[in-house]
């Protein structure tokens, strides 16, 4: 079975498809923006990468969301809830973690069916 990689760089690919499943790298927004804006930007990248892989957010199987501060949980959820298609909500986990730089406030990792 073929492995397809999208936007491959020296360290990682932004998306990998194998066995009709797409695995996305963690998506972030612009460092320094507020958590609402970063969440919108990260989810827009999820949409773009899913389309590149031939699927969409109605086929997301699971999502892992990392927040730099769990105090931003409600703000992130306000964006997520407006974005995620009702009736197609995936399994999801959210936790707090130090991200790549202190200016990143949210990172979204998605696995979806193709």
C-alpha positions in Angstrom: 0.0 0.0 0.0 1.4 3.4 -1.0 2.2 6.2 1.5 1.5 9.7 0.2 3.2 12.7 1.8 2.2 16.3 1.4 4.3 19.4 2.0 7.3 17.3 3.0 10.3 19.1 4.5 13.6 18.0 6.0 12.0 17.4 9.4 8.4 16.4 8.8 5.4 16.3 6.4 2.3 18.4 7.0 0.1 15.4 6.0 0.6 11.7 5.4 -2.0 9.4 3.9 -1.8 5.7 4.4 -4.6 3.0 4.2 -7.3 5.7 3.5 -6.4 7.6 6.7 -4.7 11.0 6.8 -2.5 12.1 9.6 -1.8 15.8 10.0 1.1 17.4 11.7 0.3 19.8 14.5 -1.2 23.0 13.1 -0.7 26.4 14.7 -1.6 30.0 14.0 0.6 33.0 13.9 2.8 33.3 16.9 1.9 36.3 19.0 -1.8 36.4 18.0 -4.5 35.8 20.7 -5.8 32.2 21.2 -9.1 32.8 19.3 -7.2 34.1 16.2 -4.6 31.3 16.5 -7.4 28.7 16.8 -9.1 30.0 13.7 -5.8 30.0 11.8 -4.9 26.5 12.9 -8.4 25.1 11.9 -8.1 26.9 8.5 -4.9 25.0 8.0 -6.6 21.7 9.0 -9.3 22.4 6.3 -6.6 23.2 3.7 -4.6 20.1 4.4 -7.6 17.8 4.5 -8.7 19.1 1.1 -5.2 18.5 -0.2 -5.5 14.9 1.0 -8.9 14.5 -0.7 -11.1 14.7 2.4 -12.8 17.2 4.8 -13.6 17.9 8.4 -16.8 15.8 8.3 -14.4 12.8 8.1 -12.2 13.7 11.1 -11.8 10.6 13.4 -9.9 12.2 16.2 -8.4 15.5 17.3 -5.8 16.3 19.9 -5.6 20.0 21.0 -2.8 21.3 23.1 -3.2 24.7 24.8 -0.4 26.6 26.4 -2.8 27.5 29.2 -6.0 25.7 30.1 -7.4 29.0 31.1 -8.0 29.5 27.3 -10.1 26.3 27.1 -13.5 28.2 26.7 -12.1 30.6 24.1 -10.6 27.8 22.0 -13.9 25.9 22.3 -15.9 28.8 21.1 -14.0 28.7 17.8 -14.0 24.9 17.7 -17.7 24.7 18.3 -18.5 27.1 15.4 -16.1 25.2 13.1 -16.8 21.5 13.8 -19.8 20.1 11.8 -22.6 19.0 14.1 -23.3 15.3 13.7 -19.7 14.8 12.7 -17.8 15.6 15.9 -14.7 13.5 16.3 -13.2 11.9 19.4 -11.2 14.7 21.0 -8.8 15.3 23.8 -7.4 18.7 25.0 -4.5 19.2 27.3 -2.0 21.8 28.5 1.6 21.7 27.2 4.6 23.9 26.5 4.4 24.5 22.7 7.3 25.1 20.3 7.6 28.8 21.4 5.8 30.7 24.2 4.0 32.7 21.5 2.1 29.7 20.3 -1.1 29.3 22.4 -2.8 26.4 20.6 -1.9 23.4 18.4 -4.3 21.1 16.7 -3.5 17.6 15.6 -6.0 15.7 13.4 -6.5 12.2 12.0 -9.2 11.7 9.4 -10.6 9.1 7.0 -10.0 9.8 3.3 
